[in-house]
Amino acid sequence: MSNAITSQHAAAHAVRRADRPSMRRTEMLPTRPKVAPTAATGPAFEGQARPAGSPELTPLALLNIALRGLMEFGIVLAFGIWGYHAGSSIGTKLLLALGAPALGFGFWGAVDFRRAGRLAEPLRLVQELGLSGFAAAGLALAGHAPWGIALASLSLVHHALVYALGQRLIKRPTS
C-alpha cells in the first residue's frame, strides 16, 4: 500500500514539475519593487524609503559606530583591569574589577545633560572624553601603557568622526 502511495505522489510531483520551467532557488524568491533614488532613500535601506530624520549610514558612519562599540568595550575592560591590579587580596581584586566598571558607567548613564540647553553637547563630550581618559590612565597604572594610549587614541578618533560626520553625542529633543 505504501509503495502505491509513494509512486502516485512521485508521479503527481513529476507532472507538476513538468508544467513549470526550470527555476533556480534564488529566482523563486519574491523581489521588492525598486524605488527611484531620492534624498529620502539610501544604500543602507536598499531602495526603501528611509524613516524621517534618520541619517544616511555611509561606510564611514558605520565604521564610527563600530569604533564607539570598541571604545565602550575597551573602557569597561580597562576599568576592570585597573580594579584587578589595584586590589591587594583576591576579594578586593574581584570587588574592584567588577565595581570600577559599574561605577564608571553608572556615572556615565546617571547624568542626563539634555536639560542643560546649549551646554548639553559640550558637557557630554567632556564627560565621555574624561571617562575614556580615566580608563586609559587606569590601563597605564596597571602596567599596560600602550593599551592605554590605544584606548585614548580610539576615543579621540571616534569623537572627531562624530563631529566630522555632522552628528551629535546627544540627540535633540523631538518635542
C-alpha positions in Angstrom: 0.0 0.0 0.0 2.7 2.5 0.9 4.5 1.8 -2.4 1.4 2.7 -4.3 1.0 5.9 -2.4 4.7 6.8 -2.9 4.5 6.1 -6.7 1.3 8.1 -7.0 2.9 11.0 -5.1 6.1 10.9 -7.3 4.0 10.8 -10.5 1.9 13.8 -9.4 5.1 15.7 -8.4 6.7 14.9 -11.8 3.6 16.3 -13.6 3.7 19.5 -11.5 7.4 20.0 -12.3 6.9 19.4 -16.0 4.3 22.2 -16.1 6.7 25.0 -14.9 10.0 26.0 -16.4 13.2 25.1 -14.6 14.0 27.8 -12.0 16.9 28.3 -9.6 16.0 28.6 -6.0 17.0 32.3 -5.9 14.7 33.1 -8.8 11.7 31.8 -6.9 12.2 34.3 -4.0 9.9 37.3 -4.1 11.6 40.6 -5.0 10.9 44.1 -3.7 9.9 46.8 -6.1 12.8 49.2 -6.8 12.3 52.8 -5.6 13.8 55.5 -7.6 16.7 57.1 -5.7 15.8 60.3 -3.9 17.0 62.3 -0.9 14.9 60.0 1.3 16.5 56.8 0.1 19.9 55.5 0.5 22.1 52.4 0.3 21.5 51.4 3.9 17.8 50.9 3.2 18.2 49.0 -0.1 15.9 51.2 -2.1 13.3 51.6 0.6 12.3 55.0 1.9 14.4 56.0 4.9 12.5 56.9 8.1 12.1 60.6 8.6 15.0 62.1 10.5 17.3 59.1 10.2 20.8 59.8 9.0 22.3 58.1 6.0 24.6 55.3 7.1 27.6 55.7 5.0 30.5 53.3 5.3 32.4 55.9 7.4 29.3 56.3 9.7 29.1 52.5 10.1 32.9 52.4 10.9 32.3 55.1 13.6 29.5 53.0 15.2 31.9 50.1 15.3 34.6 52.4 16.8 32.2 53.5 19.5 31.3 49.9 20.4 35.0 49.0 20.6 35.7 52.2 22.7 33.0 51.4 25.2 34.1 47.8 25.5 37.7 49.0 26.0 36.6 51.4 28.7 34.8 48.6 30.6 37.8 46.3 30.2 40.2 49.0 31.2 38.3 49.8 34.4 38.2 46.1 35.2 41.9 45.6 34.6 42.7 48.6 36.7 40.5 47.3 39.5 42.1 43.9 39.4 45.6 45.3 39.6 44.7 47.8 42.3 43.4 45.2 44.7 45.7 43.5 47.2 43.7 40.4 48.1 41.6 38.2 45.8 38.4 39.6 47.4 39.4 43.3 46.8 40.7 42.4 43.3 37.3 40.9 42.3 35.4 43.7 44.0 37.3 46.4 42.3 37.4 44.6 38.9 33.6 44.4 38.9 32.9 47.6 40.8 35.0 50.1 38.9 33.3 49.5 35.5 29.9 49.6 37.2 30.7 52.9 38.9 32.2 54.4 35.7 29.2 53.5 33.5 26.9 54.3 36.3 28.2 57.8 36.3 28.0 58.0 32.5 24.4 56.8 32.5 23.1 58.6 35.6 24.0 62.1 34.4 21.4 63.5 31.9 22.8 66.6 30.1 19.8 67.0 27.8 18.3 69.6 30.1 21.5 71.7 30.1 20.4 73.5 26.9 23.3 74.7 24.8 25.8 73.2 27.2 24.5 69.7 26.8 26.7 68.7 23.9 30.0 70.1 25.3 29.2 68.6 28.7 28.6 65.2 27.2 31.8 65.5 25.2 33.8 66.4 28.3 32.2 63.5 30.3 32.9 60.9 27.6 36.5 62.1 27.0 37.1 62.2 30.7 35.7 58.7 31.2 37.9 57.3 28.4 40.9 59.3 29.8 40.4 57.8 33.2 40.2 54.4 31.7 43.3 54.9 29.6 45.2 56.2 32.7 44.0 53.1 34.6 45.5 50.9 32.0 48.8 52.8 32.2 48.8 52.5 36.0 48.1 48.8 35.7 51.2 48.4 33.6 49.5 48.4 30.1 50.5 51.9 28.9 50.5 51.0 25.2 46.9 49.8 25.5 46.0 53.0 27.4 47.4 55.1 24.6 45.5 53.0 22.1 42.2 53.5 24.0 42.8 57.2 24.3 43.5 57.4 20.6 40.5 55.4 19.7 38.3 57.7 21.8 39.8 60.8 20.1 39.3 59.4 16.6 35.7 58.4 17.4 34.7 61.8 18.8 36.4 63.6 16.0 34.5 61.5 13.5 31.2 62.2 15.3 31.6 65.9 14.6 33.2 65.5 11.1 30.1 63.5 10.1 27.8 66.2 11.4 26.5 64.0 14.2 25.9 64.7 17.8 26.5 62.8 21.1 23.1 63.9 22.4 20.0 63.7 20.3 18.0 66.8 20.1 14.6 66.5 21.7 11.8 66.0 19.2 9.1 67.8 21.1 
